[in-house]
Amino acid sequence: MSQFFPDLFPQVEPLQEVKLIQAPLLQENDYIRHDSFKLATLILNLCSGKKAMGW
């Protein structure tokens, strides 16, 4: 975000080390988030399908 809003994020640089340490954890969370996203998409598609069929 800092490249888009440099004035709002003046102290981003020190956080780079934290990101490196948390990288493996974030990677696992990405898999979980991806599954949740697939599930949410499925539910949305089902709801949209019901509306389209007039249920």
C-alpha positions as CSV (number, residue, x, y, z in Angstrom):
1,M,0.0,0.0,0.0
2,S,2.9,2.4,0.7
3,Q,3.7,2.9,-3.0
4,F,0.2,4.2,-3.5
5,F,-0.1,6.3,-0.4
6,P,3.4,7.3,0.7
7,D,2.2,10.1,2.9
8,L,-0.1,7.8,4.9
9,F,2.5,5.1,5.4
10,P,5.7,6.9,6.4
11,Q,7.1,4.0,8.6
12,V,6.6,0.9,6.4
13,E,10.3,0.1,6.0
14,P,10.8,-1.4,9.5
15,L,8.0,-3.8,8.9
16,Q,9.8,-5.6,6.1
17,E,11.6,-7.8,8.6
18,V,8.3,-8.9,10.2
19,K,6.9,-9.8,6.8
20,L,9.9,-12.1,6.2
21,I,9.4,-13.9,9.5
22,Q,5.7,-14.4,9.1
23,A,6.0,-15.5,5.4
24,P,5.4,-19.3,6.1
25,L,2.4,-18.6,8.3
26,L,0.9,-16.3,5.7
27,Q,1.5,-18.9,3.1
28,E,-0.6,-21.4,5.1
29,N,-3.3,-18.8,5.6
30,D,-3.4,-18.3,1.9
31,Y,-4.4,-21.9,1.4
32,I,-7.1,-21.6,4.0
33,R,-8.3,-18.4,2.5
34,H,-8.4,-19.9,-0.9
35,D,-10.6,-22.8,0.3
36,S,-12.9,-20.3,2.1
37,F,-13.1,-18.3,-1.1
38,K,-14.0,-21.3,-3.2
39,L,-16.7,-22.2,-0.7
40,A,-18.1,-18.7,-0.6
41,T,-18.1,-18.6,-4.4
42,L,-20.0,-21.9,-4.5
43,I,-22.6,-20.6,-2.0
44,L,-22.9,-17.4,-4.0
45,N,-23.4,-19.3,-7.2
46,L,-26.0,-21.5,-5.6
47,C,-27.9,-18.4,-4.3
48,S,-27.6,-16.8,-7.7
49,G,-28.9,-19.9,-9.4
50,K,-31.9,-20.1,-7.0
51,K,-32.8,-16.5,-7.8
52,A,-32.4,-17.1,-11.5
53,M,-34.8,-20.1,-11.3
54,G,-37.3,-18.1,-9.3
55,W,-37.0,-20.1,-6.0
